[in-house]
Amino acid sequence: MYLTIEETADYLELSITDIMRLIREKQIRTLSDGETILIYKEQFNLYLREIEKYKKELQDYLDEPIPEDIDIKDED
């Protein structure tokens, strides 16, 4: 499935400016039919899986309780 630049921006939750920058930097592959720039949707699967993995790892870290520090002593 192919997406336009606007659809890609919505799909990746990025701005159109960011998508255009990524295209100029050749980080996103595109096709052109003369008028419209089309982007193959499946090239983002790895990126989206890695983002989900990072979000899960971050949430696991934030959910981890803070351990009691056994070295704290009452100086009074």
HTML snippet that shows the backbone in 3Dmol.js (N, CA, C, O; Angstrom):
<script src="https://3Dmol.org/build/3Dmol-min.js"></script>
<div id="view" style="width:600px;height:400px;position:relative"></div>
<script>
const pdb = `
ATOM      1  N   MET A   1       0.846  -1.171   0.000  1.00  0.00           N
ATOM      2  CA  MET A   1       0.000   0.000   0.000  1.00  0.00           C
ATOM      3  C   MET A   1       0.896   1.240   0.000  1.00  0.00           C
ATOM      4  O   MET A   1       1.913   1.287   0.693  1.00  0.00           O
ATOM      5  N   TYR A   2       0.507   2.225  -0.776  1.00  0.00           N
ATOM      6  CA  TYR A   2       1.267   3.457  -0.874  1.00  0.00           C
ATOM      7  C   TYR A   2       0.506   4.600  -0.214  1.00  0.00           C
ATOM      8  O   TYR A   2      -0.723   4.655  -0.254  1.00  0.00           O
ATOM      9  N   LEU A   3       1.264   5.513   0.396  1.00  0.00           N
ATOM     10  CA  LEU A   3       0.696   6.658   1.095  1.00  0.00           C
ATOM     11  C   LEU A   3       1.234   7.948   0.493  1.00  0.00           C
ATOM     12  O   LEU A   3       2.328   7.975  -0.071  1.00  0.00           O
ATOM     13  N   THR A   4       0.452   9.016   0.620  1.00  0.00           N
ATOM     14  CA  THR A   4       0.944  10.331   0.257  1.00  0.00           C
ATOM     15  C   THR A   4       1.780  10.868   1.421  1.00  0.00           C
ATOM     16  O   THR A   4       1.855  10.244   2.479  1.00  0.00           O
ATOM     17  N   ILE A   5       2.394  12.005   1.221  1.00  0.00           N
ATOM     18  CA  ILE A   5       3.197  12.605   2.290  1.00  0.00           C
ATOM     19  C   ILE A   5       2.324  12.927   3.498  1.00  0.00           C
ATOM     20  O   ILE A   5       2.732  12.689   4.635  1.00  0.00           O
ATOM     21  N   GLU A   6       1.143  13.460   3.268  1.00  0.00           N
ATOM     22  CA  GLU A   6       0.228  13.804   4.363  1.00  0.00           C
ATOM     23  C   GLU A   6      -0.209  12.553   5.127  1.00  0.00           C
ATOM     24  O   GLU A   6      -0.232  12.548   6.358  1.00  0.00           O
ATOM     25  N   GLU A   7      -0.552  11.503   4.397  1.00  0.00           N
ATOM     26  CA  GLU A   7      -0.964  10.254   5.036  1.00  0.00           C
ATOM     27  C   GLU A   7       0.192   9.635   5.826  1.00  0.00           C
ATOM     28  O   GLU A   7      -0.014   9.077   6.903  1.00  0.00           O
ATOM     29  N   THR A   8       1.404   9.738   5.285  1.00  0.00           N
ATOM     30  CA  THR A   8       2.580   9.216   5.983  1.00  0.00           C
ATOM     31  C   THR A   8       2.815   9.985   7.284  1.00  0.00           C
ATOM     32  O   THR A   8       3.137   9.387   8.311  1.00  0.00           O
ATOM     33  N   ALA A   9       2.654  11.299   7.242  1.00  0.00           N
ATOM     34  CA  ALA A   9       2.821  12.115   8.435  1.00  0.00           C
ATOM     35  C   ALA A   9       1.822  11.701   9.511  1.00  0.00           C
ATOM     36  O   ALA A   9       2.179  11.603  10.685  1.00  0.00           O
ATOM     37  N   ASP A  10       0.572  11.460   9.116  1.00  0.00           N
ATOM     38  CA  ASP A  10      -0.436  10.996  10.073  1.00  0.00           C
ATOM     39  C   ASP A  10      -0.093   9.607  10.602  1.00  0.00           C
ATOM     40  O   ASP A  10      -0.213   9.350  11.800  1.00  0.00           O
ATOM     41  N   TYR A  11       0.329   8.722   9.722  1.00  0.00           N
ATOM     42  CA  TYR A  11       0.638   7.347  10.095  1.00  0.00           C
ATOM     43  C   TYR A  11       1.790   7.276  11.089  1.00  0.00           C
ATOM     44  O   TYR A  11       1.741   6.495  12.040  1.00  0.00           O
ATOM     45  N   LEU A  12       2.835   8.093  10.875  1.00  0.00           N
ATOM     46  CA  LEU A  12       4.013   8.073  11.743  1.00  0.00           C
ATOM     47  C   LEU A  12       3.928   9.087  12.884  1.00  0.00           C
ATOM     48  O   LEU A  12       4.824   9.168  13.724  1.00  0.00           O
ATOM     49  N   GLU A  13       2.839   9.858  12.904  1.00  0.00           N
ATOM     50  CA  GLU A  13       2.642  10.892  13.911  1.00  0.00           C
ATOM     51  C   GLU A  13       3.802  11.887  13.908  1.00  0.00           C
ATOM     52  O   GLU A  13       4.317  12.258  14.963  1.00  0.00           O
ATOM     53  N   LEU A  14       4.203  12.311  12.715  1.00  0.00           N
ATOM     54  CA  LEU A  14       5.241  13.317  12.509  1.00  0.00           C
ATOM     55  C   LEU A  14       4.637  14.454  11.696  1.00  0.00           C
ATOM     56  O   LEU A  14       3.552  14.318  11.130  1.00  0.00           O
ATOM     57  N   SER A  15       5.344  15.569  11.645  1.00  0.00           N
ATOM     58  CA  SER A  15       4.862  16.681  10.833  1.00  0.00           C
ATOM     59  C   SER A  15       5.231  16.452   9.366  1.00  0.00           C
ATOM     60  O   SER A  15       6.122  15.662   9.052  1.00  0.00           O
ATOM     61  N   ILE A  16       4.538  17.148   8.486  1.00  0.00           N
ATOM     62  CA  ILE A  16       4.831  17.056   7.062  1.00  0.00           C
ATOM     63  C   ILE A  16       6.248  17.544   6.798  1.00  0.00           C
ATOM     64  O   ILE A  16       6.944  17.000   5.941  1.00  0.00           O
ATOM     65  N   THR A  17       6.677  18.565   7.529  1.00  0.00           N
ATOM     66  CA  THR A  17       8.038  19.078   7.391  1.00  0.00           C
ATOM     67  C   THR A  17       9.071  18.004   7.710  1.00  0.00           C
ATOM     68  O   THR A  17      10.077  17.875   7.013  1.00  0.00           O
ATOM     69  N   ASP A  18       8.818  17.236   8.765  1.00  0.00           N
ATOM     70  CA  ASP A  18       9.734  16.150   9.129  1.00  0.00           C
ATOM     71  C   ASP A  18       9.784  15.087   8.042  1.00  0.00           C
ATOM     72  O   ASP A  18      10.856  14.574   7.720  1.00  0.00           O
ATOM     73  N   ILE A  19       8.635  14.757   7.477  1.00  0.00           N
ATOM     74  CA  ILE A  19       8.590  13.756   6.407  1.00  0.00           C
ATOM     75  C   ILE A  19       9.377  14.258   5.196  1.00  0.00           C
ATOM     76  O   ILE A  19      10.140  13.501   4.595  1.00  0.00           O
ATOM     77  N   MET A  20       9.195  15.526   4.839  1.00  0.00           N
ATOM     78  CA  MET A  20       9.931  16.086   3.706  1.00  0.00           C
ATOM     79  C   MET A  20      11.432  16.081   3.972  1.00  0.00           C
ATOM     80  O   MET A  20      12.217  15.807   3.063  1.00  0.00           O
ATOM     81  N   ARG A  21      11.839  16.376   5.191  1.00  0.00           N
ATOM     82  CA  ARG A  21      13.260  16.352   5.547  1.00  0.00           C
ATOM     83  C   ARG A  21      13.818  14.941   5.414  1.00  0.00           C
ATOM     84  O   ARG A  21      14.910  14.750   4.880  1.00  0.00           O
ATOM     85  N   LEU A  22      13.068  13.951   5.900  1.00  0.00           N
ATOM     86  CA  LEU A  22      13.511  12.558   5.804  1.00  0.00           C
ATOM     87  C   LEU A  22      13.616  12.099   4.348  1.00  0.00           C
ATOM     88  O   LEU A  22      14.491  11.305   4.003  1.00  0.00           O
ATOM     89  N   ILE A  23      12.730  12.598   3.508  1.00  0.00           N
ATOM     90  CA  ILE A  23      12.799  12.264   2.082  1.00  0.00           C
ATOM     91  C   ILE A  23      14.048  12.893   1.472  1.00  0.00           C
ATOM     92  O   ILE A  23      14.770  12.233   0.725  1.00  0.00           O
ATOM     93  N   ARG A  24      14.311  14.166   1.785  1.00  0.00           N
ATOM     94  CA  ARG A  24      15.503  14.836   1.246  1.00  0.00           C
ATOM     95  C   ARG A  24      16.783  14.149   1.704  1.00  0.00           C
ATOM     96  O   ARG A  24      17.753  14.066   0.951  1.00  0.00           O
ATOM     97  N   GLU A  25      16.782  13.646   2.966  1.00  0.00           N
ATOM     98  CA  GLU A  25      17.953  12.953   3.504  1.00  0.00           C
ATOM     99  C   GLU A  25      18.026  11.501   3.042  1.00  0.00           C
ATOM    100  O   GLU A  25      18.928  10.760   3.433  1.00  0.00           O
ATOM    101  N   LYS A  26      17.075  11.107   2.211  1.00  0.00           N
ATOM    102  CA  LYS A  26      16.994   9.751   1.661  1.00  0.00           C
ATOM    103  C   LYS A  26      16.849   8.680   2.737  1.00  0.00           C
ATOM    104  O   LYS A  26      17.332   7.559   2.579  1.00  0.00           O
ATOM    105  N   GLN A  27      16.181   9.034   3.829  1.00  0.00           N
ATOM    106  CA  GLN A  27      15.881   8.056   4.866  1.00  0.00           C
ATOM    107  C   GLN A  27      14.528   7.399   4.622  1.00  0.00           C
ATOM    108  O   GLN A  27      14.224   6.358   5.204  1.00  0.00           O
ATOM    109  N   ILE A  28      13.723   8.005   3.765  1.00  0.00           N
ATOM    110  CA  ILE A  28      12.454   7.429   3.344  1.00  0.00           C
ATOM    111  C   ILE A  28      12.515   7.271   1.834  1.00  0.00           C
ATOM    112  O   ILE A  28      12.816   8.220   1.109  1.00  0.00           O
ATOM    113  N   ARG A  29      12.225   6.050   1.365  1.00  0.00           N
ATOM    114  CA  ARG A  29      12.210   5.794  -0.070  1.00  0.00           C
ATOM    115  C   ARG A  29      10.857   6.204  -0.650  1.00  0.00           C
ATOM    116  O   ARG A  29       9.820   5.993  -0.022  1.00  0.00           O
ATOM    117  N   THR A  30      10.870   6.778  -1.822  1.00  0.00           N
ATOM    118  CA  THR A  30       9.641   7.255  -2.440  1.00  0.00           C
ATOM    119  C   THR A  30       9.548   6.806  -3.893  1.00  0.00           C
ATOM    120  O   THR A  30      10.532   6.397  -4.511  1.00  0.00           O
ATOM    121  N   LEU A  31       8.331   6.898  -4.412  1.00  0.00           N
ATOM    122  CA  LEU A  31       8.048   6.713  -5.833  1.00  0.00           C
ATOM    123  C   LEU A  31       7.295   7.959  -6.279  1.00  0.00           C
ATOM    124  O   LEU A  31       6.614   8.599  -5.478  1.00  0.00           O
ATOM    125  N   SER A  32       7.417   8.294  -7.532  1.00  0.00           N
ATOM    126  CA  SER A  32       6.708   9.455  -8.052  1.00  0.00           C
ATOM    127  C   SER A  32       6.030   9.086  -9.352  1.00  0.00           C
ATOM    128  O   SER A  32       6.613   8.409 -10.199  1.00  0.00           O
ATOM    129  N   ASP A  33       4.789   9.537  -9.508  1.00  0.00           N
ATOM    130  CA  ASP A  33       4.077   9.310 -10.765  1.00  0.00           C
ATOM    131  C   ASP A  33       4.065  10.578 -11.620  1.00  0.00           C
ATOM    132  O   ASP A  33       3.248  10.706 -12.532  1.00  0.00           O
ATOM    133  N   GLY A  34       4.955  11.498 -11.331  1.00  0.00           N
ATOM    134  CA  GLY A  34       5.029  12.742 -12.068  1.00  0.00           C
ATOM    135  C   GLY A  34       4.461  13.902 -11.275  1.00  0.00           C
ATOM    136  O   GLY A  34       5.053  14.981 -11.247  1.00  0.00           O
ATOM    137  N   GLU A  35       3.333  13.700 -10.636  1.00  0.00           N
ATOM    138  CA  GLU A  35       2.694  14.746  -9.839  1.00  0.00           C
ATOM    139  C   GLU A  35       2.754  14.452  -8.349  1.00  0.00           C
ATOM    140  O   GLU A  35       3.019  15.347  -7.546  1.00  0.00           O
ATOM    141  N   THR A  36       2.512  13.224  -7.987  1.00  0.00           N
ATOM    142  CA  THR A  36       2.374  12.844  -6.586  1.00  0.00           C
ATOM    143  C   THR A  36       3.566  12.018  -6.130  1.00  0.00           C
ATOM    144  O   THR A  36       4.053  11.147  -6.850  1.00  0.00           O
ATOM    145  N   ILE A  37       4.022  12.311  -4.921  1.00  0.00           N
ATOM    146  CA  ILE A  37       5.074  11.504  -4.298  1.00  0.00           C
ATOM    147  C   ILE A  37       4.371  10.440  -3.463  1.00  0.00           C
ATOM    148  O   ILE A  37       3.548  10.754  -2.603  1.00  0.00           O
ATOM    149  N   LEU A  38       4.703   9.183  -3.723  1.00  0.00           N
ATOM    150  CA  LEU A  38       4.098   8.068  -2.994  1.00  0.00           C
ATOM    151  C   LEU A  38       5.162   7.375  -2.156  1.00  0.00           C
ATOM    152  O   LEU A  38       6.320   7.259  -2.557  1.00  0.00           O
ATOM    153  N   ILE A  39       4.743   6.923  -0.991  1.00  0.00           N
ATOM    154  CA  ILE A  39       5.656   6.287  -0.040  1.00  0.00           C
ATOM    155  C   ILE A  39       5.094   4.920   0.309  1.00  0.00           C
ATOM    156  O   ILE A  39       3.922   4.789   0.660  1.00  0.00           O
ATOM    157  N   TYR A  40       5.945   3.901   0.209  1.00  0.00           N
ATOM    158  CA  TYR A  40       5.534   2.529   0.508  1.00  0.00           C
ATOM    159  C   TYR A  40       5.412   2.351   2.026  1.00  0.00           C
ATOM    160  O   TYR A  40       6.385   2.519   2.761  1.00  0.00           O
ATOM    161  N   LYS A  41       4.230   2.016   2.472  1.00  0.00           N
ATOM    162  CA  LYS A  41       3.906   1.948   3.897  1.00  0.00           C
ATOM    163  C   LYS A  41       4.704   0.881   4.636  1.00  0.00           C
ATOM    164  O   LYS A  41       5.071   1.093   5.792  1.00  0.00           O
ATOM    165  N   GLU A  42       4.981  -0.240   4.016  1.00  0.00           N
ATOM    166  CA  GLU A  42       5.612  -1.368   4.697  1.00  0.00           C
ATOM    167  C   GLU A  42       7.058  -1.098   5.111  1.00  0.00           C
ATOM    168  O   GLU A  42       7.601  -1.835   5.934  1.00  0.00           O
ATOM    169  N   GLN A  43       7.692  -0.065   4.564  1.00  0.00           N
ATOM    170  CA  GLN A  43       9.073   0.216   4.941  1.00  0.00           C
ATOM    171  C   GLN A  43       9.190   0.717   6.383  1.00  0.00           C
ATOM    172  O   GLN A  43      10.296   0.801   6.918  1.00  0.00           O
ATOM    173  N   PHE A  44       8.060   1.052   7.019  1.00  0.00           N
ATOM    174  CA  PHE A  44       8.075   1.580   8.377  1.00  0.00           C
ATOM    175  C   PHE A  44       7.785   0.526   9.444  1.00  0.00           C
ATOM    176  O   PHE A  44       7.752   0.851  10.631  1.00  0.00           O
ATOM    177  N   ASN A  45       7.576  -0.716   9.050  1.00  0.00           N
ATOM    178  CA  ASN A  45       7.227  -1.754  10.025  1.00  0.00           C
ATOM    179  C   ASN A  45       8.292  -1.920  11.101  1.00  0.00           C
ATOM    180  O   ASN A  45       7.960  -1.978  12.285  1.00  0.00           O
ATOM    181  N   LEU A  46       9.550  -1.998  10.722  1.00  0.00           N
ATOM    182  CA  LEU A  46      10.622  -2.156  11.700  1.00  0.00           C
ATOM    183  C   LEU A  46      10.676  -0.945  12.624  1.00  0.00           C
ATOM    184  O   LEU A  46      10.815  -1.097  13.838  1.00  0.00           O
ATOM    185  N   TYR A  47      10.568   0.242  12.065  1.00  0.00           N
ATOM    186  CA  TYR A  47      10.588   1.473  12.860  1.00  0.00           C
ATOM    187  C   TYR A  47       9.467   1.460  13.899  1.00  0.00           C
ATOM    188  O   TYR A  47       9.700   1.772  15.067  1.00  0.00           O
ATOM    189  N   LEU A  48       8.264   1.103  13.483  1.00  0.00           N
ATOM    190  CA  LEU A  48       7.130   1.100  14.409  1.00  0.00           C
ATOM    191  C   LEU A  48       7.284   0.025  15.482  1.00  0.00           C
ATOM    192  O   LEU A  48       6.922   0.251  16.637  1.00  0.00           O
ATOM    193  N   ARG A  49       7.818  -1.143  15.116  1.00  0.00           N
ATOM    194  CA  ARG A  49       8.060  -2.191  16.124  1.00  0.00           C
ATOM    195  C   ARG A  49       9.083  -1.719  17.151  1.00  0.00           C
ATOM    196  O   ARG A  49       8.910  -1.954  18.347  1.00  0.00           O
ATOM    197  N   GLU A  50      10.139  -1.060  16.701  1.00  0.00           N
ATOM    198  CA  GLU A  50      11.166  -0.566  17.622  1.00  0.00           C
ATOM    199  C   GLU A  50      10.609   0.516  18.539  1.00  0.00           C
ATOM    200  O   GLU A  50      10.955   0.556  19.719  1.00  0.00           O
ATOM    201  N   ILE A  51       9.761   1.386  18.024  1.00  0.00           N
ATOM    202  CA  ILE A  51       9.141   2.429  18.855  1.00  0.00           C
ATOM    203  C   ILE A  51       8.265   1.791  19.925  1.00  0.00           C
ATOM    204  O   ILE A  51       8.311   2.201  21.085  1.00  0.00           O
ATOM    205  N   GLU A  52       7.472   0.799  19.554  1.00  0.00           N
ATOM    206  CA  GLU A  52       6.621   0.116  20.530  1.00  0.00           C
ATOM    207  C   GLU A  52       7.465  -0.589  21.590  1.00  0.00           C
ATOM    208  O   GLU A  52       7.128  -0.567  22.774  1.00  0.00           O
ATOM    209  N   LYS A  53       8.559  -1.213  21.163  1.00  0.00           N
ATOM    210  CA  LYS A  53       9.458  -1.887  22.100  1.00  0.00           C
ATOM    211  C   LYS A  53      10.059  -0.881  23.078  1.00  0.00           C
ATOM    212  O   LYS A  53      10.128  -1.147  24.278  1.00  0.00           O
ATOM    213  N   TYR A  54      10.492   0.271  22.570  1.00  0.00           N
ATOM    214  CA  TYR A  54      11.066   1.317  23.423  1.00  0.00           C
ATOM    215  C   TYR A  54      10.025   1.837  24.417  1.00  0.00           C
ATOM    216  O   TYR A  54      10.338   2.034  25.591  1.00  0.00           O
ATOM    217  N   LYS A  55       8.789   2.061  23.953  1.00  0.00           N
ATOM    218  CA  LYS A  55       7.731   2.538  24.845  1.00  0.00           C
ATOM    219  C   LYS A  55       7.470   1.535  25.964  1.00  0.00           C
ATOM    220  O   LYS A  55       7.272   1.925  27.115  1.00  0.00           O
ATOM    221  N   LYS A  56       7.469   0.235  25.627  1.00  0.00           N
ATOM    222  CA  LYS A  56       7.226  -0.792  26.642  1.00  0.00           C
ATOM    223  C   LYS A  56       8.368  -0.828  27.656  1.00  0.00           C
ATOM    224  O   LYS A  56       8.127  -0.924  28.859  1.00  0.00           O
ATOM    225  N   GLU A  57       9.614  -0.750  27.172  1.00  0.00           N
ATOM    226  CA  GLU A  57      10.763  -0.759  28.077  1.00  0.00           C
ATOM    227  C   GLU A  57      10.749   0.455  28.996  1.00  0.00           C
ATOM    228  O   GLU A  57      11.059   0.342  30.182  1.00  0.00           O
ATOM    229  N   LEU A  58      10.394   1.601  28.460  1.00  0.00           N
ATOM    230  CA  LEU A  58      10.317   2.821  29.267  1.00  0.00           C
ATOM    231  C   LEU A  58       9.231   2.692  30.320  1.00  0.00           C
ATOM    232  O   LEU A  58       9.439   3.067  31.474  1.00  0.00           O
ATOM    233  N   GLN A  59       8.078   2.167  29.939  1.00  0.00           N
ATOM    234  CA  GLN A  59       6.984   2.007  30.899  1.00  0.00           C
ATOM    235  C   GLN A  59       7.356   0.993  31.977  1.00  0.00           C
ATOM    236  O   GLN A  59       7.036   1.198  33.147  1.00  0.00           O
ATOM    237  N   ASP A  60       8.020  -0.085  31.609  1.00  0.00           N
ATOM    238  CA  ASP A  60       8.477  -1.067  32.597  1.00  0.00           C
ATOM    239  C   ASP A  60       9.441  -0.422  33.590  1.00  0.00           C
ATOM    240  O   ASP A  60       9.370  -0.679  34.792  1.00  0.00           O
ATOM    241  N   TYR A  61      10.330   0.406  33.086  1.00  0.00           N
ATOM    242  CA  TYR A  61      11.286   1.098  33.945  1.00  0.00           C
ATOM    243  C   TYR A  61      10.567   2.057  34.899  1.00  0.00           C
ATOM    244  O   TYR A  61      10.894   2.129  36.084  1.00  0.00           O
ATOM    245  N   LEU A  62       9.596   2.784  34.372  1.00  0.00           N
ATOM    246  CA  LEU A  62       8.865   3.743  35.206  1.00  0.00           C
ATOM    247  C   LEU A  62       7.971   3.048  36.230  1.00  0.00           C
ATOM    248  O   LEU A  62       7.700   3.609  37.291  1.00  0.00           O
ATOM    249  N   ASP A  63       7.513   1.843  35.928  1.00  0.00           N
ATOM    250  CA  ASP A  63       6.657   1.095  36.845  1.00  0.00           C
ATOM    251  C   ASP A  63       7.442   0.395  37.946  1.00  0.00           C
ATOM    252  O   ASP A  63       6.862  -0.030  38.945  1.00  0.00           O
ATOM    253  N   GLU A  64       8.729   0.274  37.778  1.00  0.00           N
ATOM    254  CA  GLU A  64       9.558  -0.423  38.759  1.00  0.00           C
ATOM    255  C   GLU A  64       9.621   0.396  40.055  1.00  0.00           C
ATOM    256  O   GLU A  64       9.915   1.590  40.011  1.00  0.00           O
ATOM    257  N   PRO A  65       9.352  -0.222  41.192  1.00  0.00           N
ATOM    258  CA  PRO A  65       9.374   0.530  42.448  1.00  0.00           C
ATOM    259  C   PRO A  65      10.796   0.941  42.843  1.00  0.00           C
ATOM    260  O   PRO A  65      11.773   0.278  42.498  1.00  0.00           O
ATOM    261  N   ILE A  66      10.877   2.032  43.561  1.00  0.00           N
ATOM    262  CA  ILE A  66      12.173   2.509  44.033  1.00  0.00           C
ATOM    263  C   ILE A  66      12.542   1.679  45.268  1.00  0.00           C
ATOM    264  O   ILE A  66      11.771   1.622  46.226  1.00  0.00           O
ATOM    265  N   PRO A  67      13.707   1.043  45.251  1.00  0.00           N
ATOM    266  CA  PRO A  67      14.079   0.188  46.389  1.00  0.00           C
ATOM    267  C   PRO A  67      14.471   1.034  47.604  1.00  0.00           C
ATOM    268  O   PRO A  67      14.939   2.166  47.478  1.00  0.00           O
ATOM    269  N   GLU A  68      14.270   0.459  48.750  1.00  0.00           N
ATOM    270  CA  GLU A  68      14.706   1.091  49.990  1.00  0.00           C
ATOM    271  C   GLU A  68      16.216   1.091  50.023  1.00  0.00           C
ATOM    272  O   GLU A  68      16.848   0.096  49.668  1.00  0.00           O
ATOM    273  N   ASP A  69      16.796   2.191  50.444  1.00  0.00           N
ATOM    274  CA  ASP A  69      18.243   2.278  50.557  1.00  0.00           C
ATOM    275  C   ASP A  69      18.632   1.780  51.944  1.00  0.00           C
ATOM    276  O   ASP A  69      18.311   2.413  52.950  1.00  0.00           O
ATOM    277  N   ILE A  70      19.317   0.658  51.994  1.00  0.00           N
ATOM    278  CA  ILE A  70      19.643   0.067  53.287  1.00  0.00           C
ATOM    279  C   ILE A  70      20.772   0.811  53.995  1.00  0.00           C
ATOM    280  O   ILE A  70      21.014   0.566  55.177  1.00  0.00           O
ATOM    281  N   ASP A  71      21.463   1.706  53.311  1.00  0.00           N
ATOM    282  CA  ASP A  71      22.583   2.423  53.894  1.00  0.00           C
ATOM    283  C   ASP A  71      22.170   3.718  54.613  1.00  0.00           C
ATOM    284  O   ASP A  71      22.999   4.376  55.241  1.00  0.00           O
ATOM    285  N   ILE A  72      20.900   4.071  54.516  1.00  0.00           N
ATOM    286  CA  ILE A  72      20.449   5.296  55.174  1.00  0.00           C
ATOM    287  C   ILE A  72      20.354   5.017  56.678  1.00  0.00           C
ATOM    288  O   ILE A  72      19.715   4.059  57.112  1.00  0.00           O
ATOM    289  N   LYS A  73      21.009   5.884  57.457  1.00  0.00           N
ATOM    290  CA  LYS A  73      20.998   5.730  58.909  1.00  0.00           C
ATOM    291  C   LYS A  73      20.481   7.008  59.527  1.00  0.00           C
ATOM    292  O   LYS A  73      20.703   8.105  59.013  1.00  0.00           O
ATOM    293  N   ASP A  74      19.808   6.851  60.606  1.00  0.00           N
ATOM    294  CA  ASP A  74      19.307   8.011  61.325  1.00  0.00           C
ATOM    295  C   ASP A  74      20.452   8.565  62.156  1.00  0.00           C
ATOM    296  O   ASP A  74      20.938   7.906  63.075  1.00  0.00           O
ATOM    297  N   GLU A  75      20.880   9.773  61.830  1.00  0.00           N
ATOM    298  CA  GLU A  75      22.035  10.379  62.490  1.00  0.00           C
ATOM    299  C   GLU A  75      21.688  10.979  63.868  1.00  0.00           C
ATOM    300  O   GLU A  75      22.597  11.339  64.616  1.00  0.00           O
ATOM    301  N   ASP A  76      20.423  11.091  64.211  1.00  0.00           N
ATOM    302  CA  ASP A  76      20.040  11.706  65.491  1.00  0.00           C
ATOM    303  C   ASP A  76      20.296  10.803  66.637  1.00  0.00           C
ATOM    304  O   ASP A  76      20.029  11.168  67.782  1.00  0.00           O
TER     305      ASP A  76
END
`;
const viewer = $3Dmol.createViewer("view");
viewer.addModel(pdb, "pdb");
viewer.setStyle({}, {cartoon: {color: "spectrum"}});
viewer.zoomTo();
viewer.render();
</script>
